[in-house]
Amino acid sequence: MKVTFLGTGVAVPYENRAQSSILIELDDFKILIDCGIGSYHRLEQIGVGLAEIDAVCITHHHLDHNGDLLNILKARWLLNCDTLKIFGPTGTKSFLESFLEAYPYLRGKLKFEIEERKEFTLGGAKFKALPTIHSIESQGYVIDNALAISGDTRAFKDFISQECDIMVHELSLPFGYDADYHTTPENLKSQLEHCRAEKIYLTHLYPMAHVVKDEILEFLEYDAVVAEDMMSFEL
């Protein structure tokens, strides 16, 4: 399994980062976890064609996590690609339907299938979707008990304690903020005693968190690294 961060950014511009998106490669099967704005172009930069994407798994329906979904679907129609499998939380079917209401010329042209199941298999790997704590319906993913991806959430035991080798967890906020629907350093550290991952990649840092990222890493006292766009690792 190869994992590439296409976008590690947030809903405001910072350091030319694309918004949230991760590419999972399982032999010849390619999956996007979220597809925020900019991920569409990151794929081109790493030489992965849109026709190669087999599935998209959405954590929640905020623009910085799904903003390029319609771009991807329209481009795949123009390129005469096969049907794209889309997985997401409850409400994903309604969300795509609202897109087609806004852009009716695309109705009947885009090829996609939507599933809102909590367990499924893609490319031979078992995916488990777990509810997370955010301002709207949201979920994180655990893949083959090897990789866990939180999406946007406050850090909490039920997700942090999932069996995995690597965890990708958001860390939106710096010290001193309330961890209501996003993670702070204090919030994350309070949950690390439950973490079973050997290493954590931190992503989705707002600018004020990036400014103190070195202090955050020292404070956590864990094998953690702040993810960058185009960074890859293998499991």
ABEGO torsion letter per residue (X at the ends): XBBBBABABBABBBGGBBBBBBBBBBEABBBBBEBBBGAAAAAAAAGBBAAABABBBBABBBAAAAAAAAAAAAAAAAAGBBBBBBBBBBGAAAAAAAAAAABAAABGABBBBBBABABBBBGGBBBBBBBBBBABBBBBBBBGGABBBAEBBBBBAAAAABBBABBBBBBABBBGBBBAABBBAAAAAAAAAABABABBBBBGBBAAAAAAAAAAAAAAGBBBBBBBBGBBBBX
